[in-house]
Amino acid sequence: MRKTFHEKLDEVTEDLLKMGSLVQHTFNNAMNAVINNDMELAQKVIDDDSKIDDYDIMIEEKCMVIQAEHQPVAVDLRLIHSIFIINIHLERIGDICVSIAKLAKRLYLKEKISIDKNILDLLIEMGNVVKTILDKALKAFRNKDVKLALRLEQMDDTIDALQKALYNKLYSTHAKDENYIKIVTNVSLLSRYLERIGDNSVNIGERVVYFLTGDFKVFHSEL
């Protein structure tokens, strides 16, 4: 028996939510690898990225087939297009998690340095905010919640504030030894990775708003 259009739509929607859950788990593992010096967990993040890539390919193919076979219009077309774009953002977040895991391995295996507790606390706080935004972005998609999706950009401001506080902490210390320079370089890079995950999560929220309202202005908030 051939699946109906809406059965296929439900199926690819569920695939995206499963991918989102996997990405959430991957992000948690990547951050725990950094926080706890867990090299096995870091390697697991790297090895498991292929699972996210498999979802990426499968979802893209299903979206293309649905569009070709059924030529959806209006809200159904917006949903298919939004699933396709959200899929891209989730795959990017997965790639960033791999970068975080590789950074953790470099810090503790190659460069043999550890992060100061005060700086680590700021990174943990920043990571918790990023986790919250990613979780809420996926919840907004799952529950078709426009109001929640619209709040994500404001939440993202917290990430920017924490990153600024982190930089102030890093650069207010005038240590010039080689290890401290390595810490500054790697922690700055890690904070940038976290910021990018936050940005991609906000972009997911924007796609949810567009799918539900059809309003392109969400992509140009200055309008």
C-alpha positions as CSV (number, residue, x, y, z in Angstrom):
1,M,0.0,0.0,0.0
2,R,1.4,3.4,-1.0
3,K,1.7,6.0,1.7
4,T,-0.4,9.1,1.4
5,F,1.0,12.5,1.1
6,H,0.3,13.4,4.7
7,E,1.7,10.0,5.9
8,K,4.9,10.9,4.1
9,L,4.9,14.4,5.6
10,D,4.4,12.9,9.1
11,E,7.2,10.5,8.5
12,V,9.8,13.1,7.5
13,T,8.7,15.3,10.3
14,E,9.3,12.5,12.8
15,D,12.7,11.8,11.2
16,L,13.7,15.4,11.8
17,L,12.6,15.3,15.4
18,K,14.7,12.1,15.8
19,M,17.7,13.8,14.2
20,G,17.1,16.8,16.6
21,S,17.1,14.5,19.6
22,L,20.4,12.9,18.4
23,V,21.9,16.3,17.9
24,Q,20.9,17.4,21.5
25,H,22.5,14.2,22.9
26,T,25.6,14.9,20.9
27,F,25.9,18.4,22.1
28,N,25.5,17.3,25.7
29,N,28.3,14.7,25.2
30,A,30.6,17.2,23.6
31,M,30.2,19.7,26.5
32,N,30.7,16.9,29.0
33,A,33.9,15.8,27.2
34,V,35.3,19.3,27.7
35,I,34.1,19.8,31.3
36,N,35.1,16.4,32.5
37,N,38.3,15.8,30.4
38,D,36.5,12.7,29.0
39,M,38.4,11.6,26.0
40,E,36.3,8.5,25.4
41,L,33.2,10.6,25.2
42,A,34.9,13.1,22.9
43,Q,35.8,10.2,20.6
44,K,32.2,9.0,20.7
45,V,31.0,12.4,19.5
46,I,33.4,12.2,16.6
47,D,32.5,8.6,15.7
48,D,28.7,9.1,16.0
49,D,28.6,12.1,13.6
50,S,28.0,9.6,10.8
51,K,24.6,8.9,12.3
52,I,23.7,12.6,12.0
53,D,25.0,12.6,8.4
54,D,22.8,9.6,7.6
55,Y,19.7,11.5,8.9
56,D,20.8,14.6,6.9
57,I,20.9,12.6,3.6
58,M,17.7,10.7,4.3
59,I,15.7,13.7,5.2
60,E,16.9,15.7,2.2
61,E,16.0,12.8,-0.2
62,K,12.5,12.4,1.3
63,C,11.8,16.2,1.0
64,M,12.8,16.1,-2.6
65,V,10.7,13.1,-3.4
66,I,7.6,14.5,-1.6
67,Q,7.9,17.8,-3.6
68,A,8.4,16.0,-6.9
69,E,5.6,13.5,-6.4
70,H,2.9,15.7,-4.7
71,Q,3.8,19.3,-5.5
72,P,2.5,20.6,-2.2
73,V,1.3,24.2,-1.8
74,A,0.7,26.8,0.9
75,V,1.4,25.6,4.5
76,D,2.5,22.1,3.3
77,L,5.0,23.5,1.0
78,R,6.3,25.8,3.7
79,L,6.6,22.8,6.1
80,I,8.6,20.7,3.6
81,H,10.9,23.7,2.8
82,S,11.4,24.4,6.5
83,I,12.2,20.8,7.3
84,F,14.8,20.9,4.6
85,I,16.4,24.0,6.0
86,I,16.1,22.9,9.7
87,N,17.8,19.7,8.6
88,I,20.8,21.8,7.3
89,H,21.0,23.7,10.6
90,L,21.0,20.5,12.7
91,E,23.7,18.9,10.5
92,R,25.8,22.1,11.0
93,I,25.3,21.8,14.8
94,G,26.4,18.2,14.7
95,D,29.6,19.3,12.8
96,I,30.3,22.0,15.4
97,C,29.9,19.4,18.2
98,V,32.6,17.3,16.5
99,S,34.8,20.4,16.5
100,I,34.2,20.9,20.2
101,A,35.1,17.2,20.8
102,K,38.3,17.5,18.8
103,L,39.2,20.7,20.7
104,A,38.7,18.7,24.0
105,K,41.1,16.0,22.8
106,R,43.6,18.6,21.7
107,L,43.5,20.4,25.1
108,Y,44.0,17.4,27.3
109,L,45.9,15.0,25.1
110,K,48.2,17.1,22.9
111,E,48.6,20.4,24.8
112,K,48.3,18.9,28.3
113,I,46.5,22.0,29.7
114,S,43.4,22.5,31.8
115,I,41.0,25.4,32.0
116,D,40.8,27.7,35.0
117,K,37.7,27.0,37.2
118,N,36.4,30.6,36.9
119,I,36.7,30.4,33.1
120,L,35.3,26.9,33.0
121,D,32.2,28.0,35.0
122,L,31.5,30.7,32.4
123,L,31.8,28.1,29.6
124,I,29.4,25.8,31.5
125,E,26.9,28.6,31.9
126,M,27.2,29.5,28.3
127,G,26.8,25.9,27.3
128,N,23.7,25.6,29.4
129,V,22.1,28.6,27.7
130,V,22.9,27.1,24.3
131,K,21.4,23.8,25.3
132,T,18.2,25.6,26.4
133,I,17.9,27.5,23.2
134,L,18.5,24.3,21.1
135,D,15.9,22.4,23.2
136,K,13.3,25.2,22.9
137,A,13.9,25.5,19.1
138,L,13.1,21.9,18.6
139,K,10.2,22.1,21.0
140,A,8.8,25.0,19.1
141,F,8.9,23.0,15.9
142,R,7.4,19.9,17.5
143,N,4.6,21.8,19.2
144,K,4.1,24.4,16.4
145,D,4.6,27.1,19.0
146,V,5.1,30.5,17.3
147,K,5.4,32.4,20.6
148,L,8.2,30.1,21.9
149,A,10.1,30.4,18.5
150,L,9.9,34.2,18.7
151,R,11.5,34.3,22.1
152,L,14.7,32.5,21.0
153,E,16.4,35.5,19.6
154,Q,16.1,37.4,22.9
155,M,17.5,34.4,24.7
156,D,20.4,34.4,22.3
157,D,21.4,37.8,23.7
158,T,22.4,36.0,26.9
159,I,25.0,34.0,24.9
160,D,26.5,37.2,23.6
161,A,26.7,38.7,27.1
162,L,28.3,35.6,28.5
163,Q,30.8,35.5,25.6
164,K,31.7,39.1,26.3
165,A,32.2,38.3,30.0
166,L,34.4,35.3,29.1
167,Y,36.6,37.5,26.9
168,N,36.9,40.1,29.6
169,K,38.0,37.4,32.0
170,L,40.5,35.9,29.5
171,Y,42.1,39.1,28.5
172,S,42.2,40.8,31.9
173,T,44.8,38.3,32.9
174,H,48.2,39.4,31.8
175,A,50.0,36.0,32.0
176,K,52.3,35.6,29.0
177,D,53.4,32.0,29.4
178,E,52.8,29.6,26.5
179,N,50.2,27.6,28.3
180,Y,48.0,30.6,29.1
181,I,48.2,31.7,25.4
182,K,47.0,28.2,24.5
183,I,44.1,28.5,26.9
184,V,43.1,31.9,25.5
185,T,43.2,30.6,22.0
186,N,41.2,27.4,22.6
187,V,38.7,28.9,25.0
188,S,38.0,31.7,22.6
189,L,37.5,29.1,19.8
190,L,35.2,27.1,22.1
191,S,33.1,30.1,22.9
192,R,32.8,30.8,19.2
193,Y,31.5,27.3,18.6
194,L,28.9,27.7,21.3
195,E,27.8,31.0,19.8
196,R,27.4,29.4,16.4
197,I,25.2,26.6,17.8
198,G,23.1,29.3,19.4
199,D,22.8,31.1,16.1
200,N,21.8,28.0,14.3
201,S,19.2,27.3,16.9
202,V,17.7,30.8,16.5
203,N,17.6,30.1,12.8
204,I,15.6,27.0,13.4
205,G,13.1,29.1,15.4
206,E,12.9,31.5,12.5
207,R,12.0,28.7,10.2
208,V,9.3,27.6,12.6
209,V,7.8,31.1,12.5
210,Y,7.9,31.2,8.7
211,F,6.3,27.7,8.4
212,L,3.4,28.6,10.7
213,T,2.8,32.2,9.5
214,G,4.2,32.5,6.0
215,D,5.9,35.8,7.0
216,F,9.3,36.3,5.4
217,K,10.0,39.3,7.6
218,V,11.1,37.0,10.3
219,F,14.4,36.6,8.4
220,H,14.9,40.3,8.4
221,S,14.1,41.4,12.0
222,E,15.3,45.0,11.3
223,L,12.2,45.4,9.1
